[in-house]
Amino acid sequence: MSEKFETRAIRTQMERSKNSEHSSPLYLTSSFVFESAEDMSSAFAEEKKKNIYSRFTNPNTTELIQKISQMEGAEDGVAFASGMGAIYSTFATFLNSGDHIVSCNAIFGSTHTLFTKYFPRWNISTSYFPISDLNIAESLIQQNTKCIYAESPTNPGVDIIDLEAIGKLAKKHNILLIIDNCFATPYLQKPISFGADLVIHSATKLLDGQGRVLGGVTVGKKQLIEELFLFARNTGASLSPFNAWVLSKSLETLSLRVDRHSDNALKIAHQLEKQTNVNRVKYPFLKSHPQYHIAKKQMLKGGNIISFEVEGGSQAARDFIDSIKMCSISANLGDSRTIITHPASSTHTKLSEEERLKAGITDGMIRLSVGLEHHEDIWNDIKNALKN
Ligand SMILES: *Cc1c(COP(=O)(O)O)cnc(C)c1O
């Protein structure tokens, strides 16, 4: 099979049934049937290879996992009902009571809630480092540190972590490196090639790309994935076959979509920088981005998320959103539709003001998920709303 990303995204398919279907069929079945007691017993002996029950495996989820694993350069993976299902299950599989996490301080809101509300109950503690200072990350490593966790680009500030440097740091201290690669997708960035042990995705975002289904996946080394598979199979946050089928189809167009998303976003980011009532425009491929050179080194393009600040704080940000005509006001991102979010009053309200500021979320900050509409139409909508 060809080694190229685009070809794999299309040609990685389950075996055809005897009906010779061209597109992969949907196996909407909770369980599978056997010829004999012996047949069933041998399936249980090899339960990751033979389909038994869709909480364990299903041809559609297997196809999706194979595709994403190939895209990320991983050996294997496990699919989950959502990105949070993947994140929670990954930590719960590998961390024990008494363990410690070193995490970047700008992380997805629900991940932050896991770290601050639930993990302390099980005596798992977390220390946070600013993404631009890996010396601080190293200084936080303790005897009981089990993993380093980071997102890059971060949500919503689109800060960039030096994946090569953090990969070396994790290796030096012999601790797991887990990366949430949701904002970049495997098309733009492959954390495993920089030393990540496990890569997590909310497939809900750009992997679906059309705002239809929830899904999550964790990929990595075979030995780690075996353990994660056992956890997932026994705890049940499994992805539905239908969602897996939708997501596998979506991946056929991932490169095309993310190319256009990124090209549109760069154009909009340049325009935003020229506006007088807009401050702190952040986009990984803008020269003004503090980690521009790192982004260039590890990403193919800049992705589709821009953050910026409307002058005038929270009220100005809300007024801007209320003046938008076409773009959607929503919490999702990575959709074909351009989406505008005000993190301080919606997705990140669970953080204290101090935590928000540490994560770079000011009252006037807007997160823009640039879609696939024509870039001139997107810009006209934003420009007009900024005038009001
Ligand atoms: C959305 C998101 C998640 C959570 O994914 P769900 O599919 O909504 O559960 C995790 N990390 C990042 C960076 C996200 O944007």
The ligand as an ORCA input file, in Angstrom:
! r2SCAN-3c Opt
* xyz 0 1
  C     -13.385     19.081     22.555
  C     -12.075     18.778     23.136
  C     -11.916     17.708     24.018
  C     -13.087     16.855     24.476
  O     -13.664     16.139     23.430
  P     -15.214     15.690     23.409
  O     -15.299     14.895     22.159
  O     -16.037     16.930     23.414
  O     -15.437     14.885     24.635
  C     -10.650     17.453     24.495
  N      -9.597     18.216     24.159
  C      -9.717     19.259     23.317
  C      -8.514     20.061     22.976
  C     -10.950     19.579     22.776
  O     -11.073     20.631     21.960
*
